[in-house]
Amino acid sequence: MVLPTLFWPRDVAINDDDEYYGWKDPNLCVIGKLENPSLLKDVLRRPQCETLTATCGMPVPLGPLDLTQHNVVYYHRHSPTSLRFYRLEYQLSGQASPWQPQREFWPPARSSGVNHTVIEQFNAAKTIDLLLHPPATRLALDTTSFWKAFDASWIYFSSLLLFLSRTLYFVSGLYIPFDYDMRLKDVSATFQQLDVRAEQAAFFVKEVKPLRQRGLSSVPVFSSRYTTFFNAIWLVLNDMTIGSAFGTFLCENHGPLASMLDHTITAVLINWMQWMLHWLDAWPAGLKLNTELSRFYSRTLVELVGMWGDILHVASPHLPKLVYAMGIASYIGGFTMLLSLASDLLAIGTMHIYVAYTLSNFVYARFLTTFGSLWRLFRGKRFNVLRNRTDPWAYDIDQLLFGTILFTLVAFLFPTVFAYYALFAVMRFVTILLQATLETALAFMNHFPLFALMQRLKDPWRLPGGIYLDIAEEGTCANNIEKQYRITVESQPVSFGAIFFQYGRLLGRLGTHYNPLRLLWKLMSGQLVRPIERYEIRYSGVGGSKS
């Protein structure tokens, strides 16, 4: 005969004469001792109990219990102030979690197993028992006046935060002139960081009230809000702390830093590029390029780089002011604002590389298209535009002769086109990698699960990822043959992989977009190499979805 399961709290003494109360469905689950049944009815009518019983059921008197007629399984009753709780499973995006225990201890569909209702009963047991048996009052500092002052000041402070949030949303969401499909936050890392700050400000205003009314929510719900809220607080504080240090350094050394920056820009982005273009025009490494086409490429691009150098030379006297302004922005907006400004300044400073790369890519792609058309001509094929396929076709002798001459011309010019295209393709690729590094650092600074990681190390009970059974030997029976075991439902802490799963996805997206074989194919096929979209490496770290 299979005995029914009885869940018993570990901190409640077993006494055959005492009466207990708890749940009967789906299993017998004891909350604690019952001394006054009428008081239990009054307590269950309170709003907090109504919220709890909606998920775990209504507790009832159980009377005296004979433990010999049940399979006793112990569980922990955690105080609601500890923010410890049970969780049956931990899922990501609706899929089963790979870090759950491999052994299936509990059949979920049977009445003797643990399901979500039983887990909610475990989590609510201590809260209900504290309402029924409130702890003795002890002397403590009166915080009523503090919270009254906080509530009064929060009204004005929250209004200020909402105004700031809406202002930042409006500014970052402005459309670019002459292009109403793009917003400022879509093309600028600085404006996207302002959008993140607006999201964080709105989140703080939204979450303070539920956290103040913690008595009306269950422990798992409150713990999730608590962790998310303080993780955002920690990130902002750390961001401001690091930003203050870097901002002070930039402000105090803006002169030498501006001089170094000016020298680096002139040496790398102007002089070195002009030297490389002259080198390509002078038969590099014994490779003889087409003289006329190479000279046209070299002179045109050297003039382009020189024009951009003149523009940067005009702006160079203002570099100390720019570095000082970046220091102020870092001091006010945090280290992420400094990274955002650096990303935008990198994009502006390498604008001539982007223009030269786009022009050389345009010519290179047309050469490849011409090669493809001539290849179809030699095979007696042509591309049917209406049916989007290649059909057989009979060409005249004049067409074949003209195709042969054109193929010879294109074949002799192609090495020159490819040499200049390869130069700017590599430089564009390096620029994209630098921007990707800065934007990835931004994503880590804005959404790193710092508070959750500290909780996982300090108190794993507050981040449960499942349950398992702890079976401990308790003694032997009277016949000294059969051993007795104590079975306790324990919490399986969530794995570190679950905490950093967003960064696994982030690295996966970065690895897919910047895959060397993919980039090599795009470069060789004449496709424009673009940086990854900013919203592909950004997820909401404050409980929202992507913007």
C-alpha positions in Angstrom: 0.0 0.0 0.0 1.4 3.4 -1.0 1.1 5.9 1.8 0.0 9.5 0.9 2.6 12.3 1.0 2.6 14.8 3.8 4.7 17.9 3.6 5.9 19.1 7.0 7.8 22.3 7.8 11.2 21.7 9.3 10.9 24.3 12.0 7.6 23.0 13.4 7.9 20.4 16.2 5.9 17.1 15.8 3.4 16.5 18.6 0.6 14.0 18.3 -1.6 16.0 20.6 -1.4 19.3 18.8 -3.7 20.5 16.1 -2.4 21.8 12.8 -3.6 23.7 9.8 -2.6 23.7 6.1 -3.8 22.6 2.7 -5.4 19.3 1.7 -5.1 19.8 -2.1 -3.2 18.6 -4.0 -1.4 17.1 -1.0 -1.5 17.4 2.7 0.8 20.4 3.5 1.1 21.6 7.0 1.6 25.3 7.7 1.9 25.2 11.5 0.1 24.7 14.8 -3.5 25.9 15.1 -4.6 27.3 18.5 -7.6 29.3 17.5 -9.7 28.2 14.5 -11.8 31.3 14.5 -8.7 33.5 14.3 -7.7 31.6 11.2 -10.9 32.6 9.4 -10.4 36.2 10.3 -6.8 36.2 9.1 -7.8 34.6 5.8 -10.2 37.4 5.0 -7.4 40.0 5.0 -6.4 41.4 1.6 -2.9 40.0 1.8 -4.2 36.5 2.4 -6.6 36.8 -0.4 -3.7 37.5 -2.8 -1.8 34.5 -1.5 -4.7 32.0 -1.4 -5.5 32.9 -5.0 -2.4 31.0 -6.1 -2.0 28.3 -3.4 -5.5 27.6 -2.2 -7.4 28.2 1.1 -5.8 26.7 4.2 -8.1 24.6 6.5 -7.8 23.0 9.9 -6.2 19.6 9.7 -6.6 18.5 13.3 -4.2 16.0 14.9 -2.1 14.1 12.4 -0.7 10.6 12.5 2.6 10.7 10.8 2.9 6.9 10.7 0.2 6.9 8.1 2.0 9.2 5.7 5.2 9.6 3.8 6.6 12.7 5.5 8.6 15.1 3.3 10.0 18.2 5.0 10.3 21.6 3.5 11.7 25.0 4.7 9.4 27.8 5.7 11.2 31.0 4.8 10.4 34.3 6.3 9.1 36.8 3.7 11.7 39.3 4.7 14.5 36.9 3.7 13.3 36.8 0.1 14.0 33.1 -0.1 11.6 30.9 -1.9 11.2 27.7 -3.9 10.8 27.5 -7.7 9.8 24.4 -9.5 11.7 25.1 -12.6 13.7 27.9 -14.4 12.8 28.5 -18.0 14.1 30.8 -20.6 11.8 31.8 -23.4 9.3 29.1 -22.7 11.9 26.3 -23.0 13.0 23.7 -20.5 16.0 24.8 -18.5 19.1 22.8 -19.2 20.4 23.4 -15.6 17.6 21.5 -13.9 18.5 18.3 -12.1 18.8 15.4 -14.5 16.8 13.1 -12.3 13.0 13.5 -12.2 12.1 13.3 -8.6 8.5 14.4 -8.8 5.9 13.2 -11.3 4.1 16.5 -12.0 0.7 15.0 -13.1 0.1 12.8 -10.0 -1.5 13.9 -6.8 1.5 12.7 -4.7 3.9 14.9 -6.6 5.0 18.5 -6.5 3.5 21.0 -8.9 3.3 24.7 -9.1 0.5 24.9 -6.5 2.6 23.0 -3.9 5.5 25.3 -4.6 3.3 28.3 -4.0 2.1 26.7 -0.7 5.7 26.3 0.4 6.4 29.9 -0.3 3.3 31.2 1.4 3.4 29.1 4.5 5.5 31.3 6.7 3.7 34.5 5.6 0.3 33.1 6.6 1.7 31.7 9.8 3.2 35.1 10.7 -0.2 36.7 10.2 -1.8 34.1 12.4 1.0 34.3 15.1 2.5 37.7 14.8 5.9 38.0 16.5 6.2 39.9 19.8 6.9 43.6 19.2 10.3 44.8 20.2 11.8 48.2 20.7 13.0 49.7 17.5 13.5 53.1 15.9 10.3 54.7 14.8 10.5 54.9 11.0 7.0 56.2 10.4 8.1 59.8 10.1 10.9 58.8 7.8 8.6 57.0 5.4 6.1 59.9 5.5 8.9 62.3 4.6 10.0 59.9 1.9 6.6 59.6 0.4 6.2 63.4 0.4 9.5 64.0 -1.3 9.1 61.1 -3.7 6.0 62.8 -5.2 8.2 65.7 -6.4 11.2 63.6 -7.2 9.2 61.1 -9.3 7.6 64.0 -11.2 11.1 65.2 -12.0 12.2 61.8 -13.1 9.2 61.4 -15.4 9.8 64.8 -16.9 13.4 63.9 -17.5 12.4 60.5 -19.0 9.9 62.0 -21.4 12.3 64.7 -22.4 15.1 62.2 -23.2 12.6 59.9 -25.0 11.5 62.9 -27.1 15.0 64.1 -28.0 16.4 60.6 -28.8 13.3 59.8 -30.9 13.5 62.8 -33.2 13.6 61.9 -36.9 16.7 62.7 -39.0 16.0 65.5 -41.5 15.2 64.3 -45.0 15.0 60.7 -43.7 11.9 60.0 -41.8 12.6 56.3 -41.4 15.6 56.9 -39.1 15.6 58.4 -35.6 18.6 59.9 -33.9 18.9 56.9 -31.5 19.1 54.6 -34.5 22.3 56.2 -35.8 24.0 57.7 -32.7 25.3 55.8 -29.7 25.0 58.9 -27.6 21.3 59.4 -28.3 20.7 55.7 -27.8 22.3 56.0 -24.4 20.0 58.9 -23.6 17.2 56.5 -24.5 18.5 53.9 -22.1 18.6 56.6 -19.3 15.0 57.5 -20.1 14.0 53.9 -19.9 15.8 53.5 -16.5 14.2 56.7 -15.1 10.7 55.5 -16.1 11.4 52.1 -14.6 12.5 53.6 -11.2 9.3 55.6 -11.0 7.2 52.6 -12.0 8.8 50.1 -9.5 9.0 52.2 -6.3 5.3 51.9 -5.4 5.1 48.1 -5.8 8.2 47.7 -3.7 6.7 49.9 -1.0 3.5 47.8 -1.0 5.4 44.5 -0.7 2.7 43.0 1.6 0.3 42.7 -1.3 2.5 40.5 -3.5 4.0 37.0 -3.1 7.6 36.4 -2.2 8.7 35.2 -5.7 7.0 38.2 -7.4 8.5 40.7 -4.9 11.9 39.1 -5.1 12.0 39.4 -8.8 11.0 43.0 -8.7 13.5 43.6 -5.9 16.4 42.0 -7.8 15.7 43.8 -11.0 15.2 47.2 -9.3 18.4 47.1 -7.3 20.4 45.6 -10.1 19.5 48.7 -12.1 20.4 50.9 -9.2 23.8 49.3 -8.7 24.5 49.6 -12.4 23.7 53.3 -12.5 25.7 54.0 -9.3 28.7 52.0 -10.6 28.4 53.8 -14.0 28.4 57.2 -12.3 31.3 56.2 -10.0 33.5 55.0 -12.9 32.3 58.0 -15.0 33.3 60.4 -12.3 36.8 59.0 -12.1 37.3 59.1 -15.9 35.7 62.5 -16.1 38.0 63.9 -13.6 41.0 62.5 -15.4 39.9 63.9 -18.7 39.2 67.3 -17.3 42.5 67.5 -15.5 44.5 66.3 -18.5 42.5 67.7 -21.4 45.5 69.5 -22.9 48.0 66.6 -23.2 45.2 64.2 -24.2 44.0 66.6 -27.0 47.6 66.9 -28.3 48.0 63.1 -28.4 44.6 62.7 -30.1 45.5 65.3 -32.7 48.8 63.6 -33.4 47.2 60.2 -33.7 44.4 61.4 -36.0 46.9 63.2 -38.3 49.4 60.4 -38.4 47.0 57.4 -38.8 43.8 58.7 -40.5 45.5 61.3 -42.8 49.3 60.8 -43.4 49.3 57.0 -43.3 46.3 56.7 -45.7 47.9 59.1 -48.2 51.2 57.1 -48.0 49.3 53.9 -48.6 47.6 55.3 -51.7 50.9 56.6 -53.1 52.4 53.2 -52.3 49.7 51.4 -54.3 50.3 53.7 -57.2 54.0 52.8 -57.3 53.8 49.1 -58.2 53.6 47.7 -54.7 55.6 44.5 -54.1 56.3 44.2 -57.8 52.6 44.1 -58.7 52.1 46.2 -61.8 48.7 47.8 -61.7 47.1 49.6 -64.6 48.9 52.9 -64.6 46.1 55.2 -65.8 43.4 53.7 -63.6 45.7 53.5 -60.5 46.7 57.1 -61.0 43.0 58.1 -61.2 42.2 56.1 -58.0 45.3 57.4 -56.1 44.8 61.1 -57.0 41.1 61.1 -56.3 41.3 59.3 -53.0 44.4 61.3 -51.9 42.4 64.5 -52.6 39.4 63.1 -50.6 41.6 62.3 -47.7 43.4 65.6 -47.9 40.0 67.5 -47.9 39.0 65.6 -44.8 42.3 66.3 -43.2 41.8 70.0 -43.8 38.4 69.8 -42.1 40.0 68.0 -39.1 42.8 70.5 -39.1 40.3 73.4 -38.7 38.6 71.5 -35.8 41.9 70.5 -34.1 42.3 73.8 -32.0 39.0 72.9 -30.4 40.1 69.4 -29.4 41.0 70.5 -25.8 37.5 71.9 -25.3 36.1 68.7 -26.8 38.1 66.5 -24.4 37.0 68.7 -21.5 33.4 68.5 -22.6 33.6 64.7 -22.8 35.0 64.7 -19.2 32.0 66.8 -18.0 29.6 64.4 -19.9 31.3 61.4 -18.2 31.1 63.1 -14.8 27.3 63.9 -15.3 26.1 61.0 -17.5 28.5 58.2 -16.4 31.1 56.1 -18.1 28.5 54.8 -20.6 28.0 58.4 -21.8 31.8 58.6 -22.4 31.8 55.4 -24.4 28.8 56.6 -26.4 30.5 59.8 -27.3 33.7 58.0 -28.2 31.7 55.7 -30.5 30.1 58.6 -32.3 33.4 60.6 -32.6 35.0 57.5 -34.0 32.3 57.3 -36.7 32.7 61.0 -37.5 36.5 60.9 -37.5 36.5 58.0 -40.0 33.8 59.4 -42.3 36.4 59.7 -45.2 37.1 55.9 -44.8 33.4 55.1 -45.1 33.1 57.3 -48.2 36.2 55.9 -49.9 35.1 52.3 -49.0 31.6 53.0 -50.5 33.0 54.4 -53.7 35.5 51.6 -54.2 32.9 49.0 -53.3 30.5 50.4 -55.9 33.1 50.0 -58.7 34.2 46.6 -57.4 30.6 45.3 -57.3 30.0 46.5 -60.9 33.1 44.7 -62.1 31.8 41.5 -60.5 28.4 42.0 -62.1 30.1 42.5 -65.5 32.1 39.3 -65.0 28.9 37.4 -64.3 27.2 38.8 -67.4 30.2 38.0 -69.7 30.4 34.5 -68.2 26.8 33.9 -69.2 27.5 35.2 -72.6 30.4 32.8 -73.2 28.1 29.9 -72.1 25.3 30.9 -74.4 23.0 32.0 -71.5 21.2 35.1 -70.5 19.3 36.2 -67.4 15.6 36.3 -67.8 14.4 39.3 -65.7 10.7 38.5 -66.0 11.1 34.9 -64.8 14.2 35.5 -62.6 16.1 32.6 -64.1 18.9 31.9 -66.6 17.7 30.7 -70.1 19.7 29.5 -73.1 20.3 32.2 -75.8 21.9 32.4 -79.2 24.3 35.3 -79.5 25.5 36.9 -82.8 29.2 36.8 -83.7 29.4 40.6 -83.2 28.1 40.2 -79.7 30.6 37.4 -78.9 33.5 39.5 -80.3 32.4 42.5 -78.3 32.1 40.4 -75.2 35.6 39.0 -75.7 37.1 42.5 -76.0 35.1 43.7 -73.0 36.2 40.7 -70.9 39.9 41.3 -71.8 39.5 44.9 -70.7 37.8 44.1 -67.5 40.3 41.3 -66.6 43.2 43.7 -67.0 41.6 46.4 -64.9 40.2 44.2 -62.2 43.5 43.8 -60.2 43.8 47.6 -59.8 40.1 47.9 -58.7 40.5 45.0 -56.3 43.8 46.4 -54.7 42.2 49.8 -53.8 39.0 48.1 -52.7 40.8 45.7 -50.5 42.7 48.6 -48.8 39.5 50.4 -47.8 37.6 47.3 -47.0 40.2 46.3 -44.4 40.2 49.8 -42.9 36.4 49.8 -42.8 36.5 46.4 -41.1 38.9 47.6 -38.4 36.7 50.7 -37.8 33.6 48.4 -37.5 35.4 46.2 -35.0 36.3 49.2 -32.8 32.7 50.4 -32.9 31.5 46.9 -32.0 33.9 46.8 -29.1 32.6 50.1 -27.7 29.0 49.2 -28.2 29.5 45.8 -26.6 31.1 47.5 -23.6 28.0 49.7 -23.5 25.7 46.7 -23.4 27.7 45.2 -20.5 27.7 48.4 -18.6 24.0 49.0 -19.0 22.7 45.5 -18.4 25.3 43.5 -16.4 23.5 41.3 -13.8 25.8 42.5 -11.0 23.2 42.4 -8.1 21.9 39.0 -9.2 25.5 37.7 -9.3 26.1 39.0 -5.8 22.9 37.3 -4.6 23.9 34.0 -6.2 27.2 34.1 -4.4 25.9 35.3 -1.0 22.5 33.6 -0.7 21.7 31.1 -3.5 18.2 30.5 -1.9 17.2 33.9 -3.3 17.8 32.8 -6.9 16.3 29.3 -7.1 16.4 27.3 -10.4 14.5 24.1 -9.3 14.2 21.6 -6.5 15.8 18.4 -5.5 15.5 15.9 -2.6 18.0 15.8 0.2 17.9 12.3 1.7 19.7 12.1 5.1 20.0 9.1 7.4 18.3 9.8 10.7 18.7 6.5 12.6 17.4 3.0 12.8 14.1 1.4 13.7 13.5 -0.5 16.9 14.6 -3.8 15.2 18.0 -2.2 14.4 17.6 -3.5 10.8 15.7 -0.9 8.8 17.2 2.6 8.5 15.2 5.7 8.8 15.7 8.6 6.4 14.8 12.2 6.5 13.7 13.6 3.1 13.8 17.4 2.7 12.8 19.4 -0.4 15.8 21.7 -1.1 16.3 24.5 -3.6 18.5 24.0 -6.6 20.3 27.3 -7.1 20.1 28.8 -10.6 23.3 28.3 -12.6 25.6 31.0 -13.6 24.8 30.2 -17.2 21.2 31.2 -16.5 22.3 34.5 -15.0 24.4 35.3 -18.0 22.1 33.8 -20.6 21.5 37.2 -22.2 25.2 37.6 -22.7 25.4 34.1 -24.3 22.8 35.3 -26.8 24.7 38.6 -27.3 27.9 36.8 -28.0 26.0 34.4 -30.3 24.6 37.4 -32.3 28.1 39.0 -32.4 29.7 35.8 -33.5 27.2 35.3 -36.2 27.4 38.8 -37.6 31.2 39.1 -37.4 31.9 35.5 -38.5 35.2 35.6 -40.4 33.9 33.4 -43.2 30.8 35.5 -43.6 32.7 38.7 -43.6 35.2 37.3 -46.1 32.3 36.2 -48.4 30.7 39.7 -48.2 34.0 41.4 -49.0 34.8 39.1 -51.9 31.3 39.3 -53.3 31.2 43.1 -53.2 28.5 43.4 -50.5 28.7 46.3 -48.1 30.0 45.3 -44.7 27.9 47.1 -42.1 28.2 47.1 -38.3 25.6 45.1 -36.3 22.4 47.0 -35.5 22.6 48.6 -32.1 19.3 47.1 -31.0 20.7 43.6 -31.8 23.2 44.0 -29.0 20.9 45.8 -26.6 18.2 44.1 -24.4 16.2 45.8 -21.7 17.9 45.3 -18.4 15.0 46.8 -16.5 12.2 44.4 -17.3 11.0 45.8 -20.6 11.4 44.7 -24.2 13.6 46.1 -26.8 12.7 49.6 -27.9 
